[in-house]
Every structure is written in C-alpha cells, then in structure tokens.
Amino acid sequence: MFGRTAPVEIEVGSGKGLFLSAAATGAPDADFLGIEIMNKYARFIAARLATRELSNARIIHGDAQIFLRAALADDSIRAVHVYFPDPWWKARHKKRRVMNEAFVKDVQRVLIPGGRLHFWTDVEEYFLTALETLREHTRLSGPHEVQEKPADHDLDYRTHFERRMRLHGHSVFRAEFEKTANV
C-alpha cells in the first residue's frame, strides 16, 4: 500500500485527521493508515494528506472492525490507536462500540510482539468497560498509564476531540497496552 517496507500503525476512527497527519509528519520512517467510517471525514482527511504531500499516510473509508478481521495479517502492525470512539450512550446501542470482544482479539492478533494499543476516551464508564474487555479477552500487558502533557501550541493535541475536551477542562482517560512476545 505504501510502496516500501516500514512499520505500520493504524488509527481507528480518524475523525478530522489531526493525529494521522501529525504522526505521519513526525515519524517519516513509519507508515500510518487511518480507517474512518464517515465518508465526509475520510474525504476531508484524504484532501489534507494530499495537500501536505504525506506519502507515509493513507485513509480508508470503511469499518475498522471488518478491516482488521479481513485484511490484516497476524503480527503485522506496530500500533493501533483508538482515540475518542463513539460511546453509543444508549444501553441498546452499546453493542456497536468498537472496543468489543471481537475487536480487541483482532487487535491482539495483528500487533507485532512489542506492538501497542493506545486507547483514549472522555467517557469514564466506556474506559472502564473497555479495560475489563481487554482484561477478559486478551493477554495484552497493561493498562499502562499515559501521562497528559501540556500543549506546546494550539494544535498540539492527538485529536481535535482531545483539544476540545482539554480546553473545556474535561477529563481524558488514557491507557496503553502492549503485546508481549509470548502472546
């Protein structure tokens, strides 16, 4: 997909593409693939990446759960980033959450040994539920705490959503997990 051999990182739900473009700019030795289910955002990100001529970043319009299951080989991805996924507030909709049993099993499968899952949300209940799902259905090491760092400038945030939450003083719950060599 990128025309070279380099570590690949996946972002699930790229939104407006702030993380994808910043990560690709900051780590030219790696390739970044965003997966966005909303067509208008995927098109926006594609235009942003093209304008910035970021050859190490791509965006796919589609469902990340299906993509991980069907298109990615075992032990092929250096990191999976899931930032502020839709919390699906209503009880009857919670089954739509991305951090579900099948998804976390696929994350474990596709990560290389030493690979990492980064998960952030502003919804504490979702965070705790996701941690429990990871604990019950994977053997990933974690959760490892992720410290919040002060922003150096107005766009020094992982995502637009993180920027909005922090500027309004809302909490952000962060965790990182690692695939150890014996998983």
N, C-alpha and C positions, 0 to 999 in steps of 0.2 A: 504494500500500500504506500510506503514511503520511499521505495526505491533504494533502500540501504538497510544495513543491519545495525540496529541501535536498540537500547532498552525502550520499551513501550509502556506508557501509563495511560489509563482510561479514566475519563471523567464521566460519571453517570449524572445526567440532567445538567447540561452545561448552561442553561439559562441564557444570559446575555453574553457569555463567553469571556468574562474577565479573567477567571482562573486559566482557561485554556490559552489565551493569548499571552498572559503574563508568564505562565510556566514555559511555554514554547520559546519566548524571548529570553528568559532567564537560564534555560538549560538547552542550548542548541545541540548538545551531544545526545539528547533523548528525543523520542517521538511521542506525541500526545494525540490521543483520539478521544474526541467528545462525542457523546451519544445524547441526543436531545429529542424528546417525543413530540414537542410542539414545532410544527413546520415553520411558523414565522420566526421563532428564535433560531432554529437551525439555519435558515436563510440569512438572518442577521449576522450570525457568527461566521458563516461562510464568506460573506462580504468583508467582514472585519479581518479575517485571516488573509484573504486575497489582497486587500488594501495594504496590509502590513508585510506582505510577501513572506509569510511564515511557512516555509516548506516542511517544517517538522510538526505541523499541527493539521489535523483534519477534523471535520464534523460529519456525523452520520445522523440523518433524521430517522428515528425509529425507537423501538422499545429495547432498552438496555438488558432487560431480563432475558429476552429472546436472543439478543445478540451474544451475550456471554454464553448462554447454553448452546447455541448452534454454530457460532463462528470462531470461537477461541479455543486453541489447543491447551492441553494441560501444561502447567509450568511455563507460561509464555509471557506473562505481564509483570512488570516491576512494581506497579502500584495501581490501586483502584481508589478513586476519590469520589465520595458521595457527600456533597455539601448541600444542606438545607432541602432535603427531598420533601415532597408534598406530604403533610402529616395525615391527610384523609381523616378529618376530625370525627365524623360520624361513625358510630360503632359498626354499622353495617358496611361501611366503606373501608375499614381498616385492613381488610384482606387485600386491598390494592397497594398497600405500602411496599416500597421497593425493598426495604430491609426485612425480607421474609425468609423462611427456611430454605427454599429452593435457591434464592439469590445468594445467600451467604455461603451455601455449599458450593455454588459455582464460583464465587469469588475465591474461596479456598483452593479450588481445583485449578484455576487459571493463574494464580500467583506463583511466581518462582520462589524457591526457598530464599528467605530473607525479604521477600516482597511484602508490601504493606497495604493495609486498608485504612483509609482516612475517612472518618465519619463525623460530621458536624451537623447540629440542628439547634434550633431555638426552642424546641418543644421538649421539656424535660421528660414527660411521660413517654414520648416516642424514643428518646435517647435510652431510657431505662429498659424499655421493651426490646429495643434493638440489641442492647448489651446482653440481655437474657437470651435472645435468639442466637446470638453469636456464641455464647457460653454453652448452650444446649446442643447446637447443631454443627459446630466446627471445633477444630483443635488449634485455632489461631491463638497465638500468645497475646495477652492483653486483657483488659484495656490498658494501654499506656497513656498517661496524661499528656495533653498537648497544652503548653502554656500560651496564653494570649500575649501577643506582643503589641506594643504601641505602634500606631500607624505613623510612618515617616512622612506621608503626604496623603492627599485626598483620595487617591485610588490605591493605597497600599493595604488592600484587603484581598482575601482569597476570592470572594464573590461580591457582586452587587448586594446580595441579600445580607451578607455579613456586614458590609458597610452600613446598610440601613439599620440593622439591629443594634450595632455598637454605637452609632451616632445618636440613637434614641435611648441608650442606656439599658438595652435588653440583654439578658444573659445568652451566651452561646455555649452549648455543651459540646465538648470535643473529645474524641478518643481515637487512638491509633492501635491497630492490631498488626501482628507480624506472623508470617508463615515460617515456622521453624523448619529445619532440614528434615526432621523426622515425620512430618505431616504428609 
